[in-house]
Amino acid sequence: MSITRPNIKKLPNDIVRLIAAGEVIERPVSVVKELIENCLDAGSKNIEIRVANGGMASIAVKDDGSGIPASQVPLLLERHTTSKIDTTDDLESICTLGFRGEALYSIAAASDVVLSTRSTGEEAGTRLTYEKGGKVIEPVPWPGGTQVESIKLFHSTPARRKFLRSESAEFSRIASLVSSYALAYPDVSWRLAHNGRESLRTPGTGNLEDALVAVYGIDTARKMLTVNFPHGPVGITGAISSFELSRARRTGQIIFLNGRLIKDLSITSAFERPYQQFLPHGRRPMAILKIVCDPTEVDVNVHPHKSEVRLANPRTITSAVYHAVTNSLKDNHPMHMETRDDSSIQIDENTGEVKSAYISGPTPGKPVSSEAQTEKEWAVREPKRRHTPDWPPKEDDGKYRPMARIQRVNVQHKYPSFDDLAIECDLPPAGNAVQFANTYLIYNQGQAVFLIDQHNLHERILYEEFIKGESSHETVSQALLFPLQVKLPASLAELVNENLATLSELGFELDEFSDSDTGGERAFVLRAVPQALKDTDPVMAFTDIIENAAENLDISEPGGFRNAFIVNLACKSAIKAGQTLTEQEISYLIGQIRDGTYYTCPHGRPTIIRLDEDWFRRAFKRSQR
């Protein structure tokens, strides 16, 4: 077999252009991110984003910033043209959000572009039109600032369009991004509209509380606690959720470092640790954390989207985040009974080391070995809770009872018409099954032992029931005694509106009643839920299901939302790990192992593991009989 070795050659400029664009512009939200960062770098105080068809038809971002001088407009859309850096030294301490000079270049490679601008002091504006590779520059009347419009995104690369999700899903990403920046920059007035309908508007007063109300609504804003940690070389401000407010996913956790939206697992972990004792399993706290540190300690040039950074001293940041969150919770929430005075927090101005009552620092004047210093420096440790007459709280005193203890109380799940079920099963009775750790069933049947995950199996059972009921139009709804209000961020509300008919077929009865004055949060009235959810908190259950369904990668495929929603509806309705089952409930679950369909849950996790006699013989090293 002969091997053909193609010749090495330099790629044509048009291919290089498309590859470079793909590194920066993956989907419509990438365009929005690059453009609003340019707006902020220009000192804008009013930013307006208009999106059509989820950003695939057009994206227009307008600001009132300093504008671009007419003499410099011809350099736009060229690669590596930027006003942000001049020398190599500038790369060591980048203070602007954009700096590579690839944003407009990449946008122009992926779409047609119309840019209108007028610099401060100029009498007329300038318009640059880039279409099909041709560039036209002309003077036009323009009030000031800059507007960049991206038209027909990825029209020249149809293969990339195939990887985009539905309009509502793509807009959901955009709304989430704009909401994050609106919270990080409350002094800027933000306006977001999709297909002509306003989805978000913030006042730009500079007050974070006003921005929280505009983005999340007043009910959520009231449950947020202020964070203010201006100590040493690391300053942290923002807001975090109280223990009464949590989400099923980390979508409500927003972290900015030196004004830049980032994702960092170590910072997220440090933020979540103070909540571990108080939130139910699977629930995540919310936050908007704005971290400021020396720009020379951060390398922002490690990811094409600039969403990931490299920290010179990561423990400097994580330790400060942990203490900032812990202090805010103790100062503002009665569940944190431990007292603290401000003098107990000390941070070394030179190294940034956080020393507190929980982290024992070296005695002044006493030398410490380098190994010991390395071990203690920036170690984030859980505080030891002091036992007082008021702590821990007594079971009969609900005044300061931790939420985790309240939420994890086992409530027997009411299976659909259990008393009316005619269980016809030729298997041995449930007496041959035992429940282990209130999570697993160990069941003996003849020559095999079955290990069953009760949640996974019940999730599969409910999933099949929902599918069957939907196909036969026999979905059973439970009307609520009083209609309930469900408030969703604009990113999720758009998805709900697009799929109201599907939700109705699945047993939910809800209507939107909010208007353009409700801000970033949209309100729905919920009147009925599927019968499987009748014993849950309907609002929390519906919100969690929507959040999880929105993250499904197949949601843009035909029937994708329907299937993703059913999967998460079954998961939310199923019995939970740690829940005690009655003998009848165990019998019902075991009765399903006759059907091979139930060997995995809808997420693909195993429901049943079979151990035969050969397995036991090998495990105990017995010889073949």
Protein Blocks (a to p, Z undefined) as FASTA:
>chain_A
ZZdddddddddfklmmmmmmmmmmmbfklmmmmmmmmmmmnopabdcdddeehhlmpccd
ddfbebjafklmmmgoiahiafkbmbfklmmmccbfbfnlpmmmmmmmmmccddddddeh
iabdcddddeehiacddddddfbdjddddehehklmmmlmmmpccfklmmmmmmmmmmmm
mmmmmmbccdddeehiafbdcehlopaklmmmmmnojklmmmpccdddfehjbdcedddd
dfkbccfbfklpccdeehiacddfklmmmmmmmmmmmpcehiacdddddddddfklpcfk
lbfklpaccdfblmlmmmmmmmmmmmmmmmmocklmbccdfklpccdfklopacdfklcc
ddehiacdfklmmmmnopacdddddddfkbccdfklmklgcfklmmmpccddddehkllp
ccddfbdcfklpccehhlaccddehjaccdddfklmmmmmmmmmmmmmmmnopaccdddf
bacdddddfklmmmmmmmmmmmmmnopacddfbdfknojbdcdddfbdcfklmmmcfklm
mmmmmmmmmmpmklmpghklmmmmmmmmmmmmpccehiacdfklmmmmmmmmmpmklmpc
fkopafbdcddfklmmmmnopacZZ
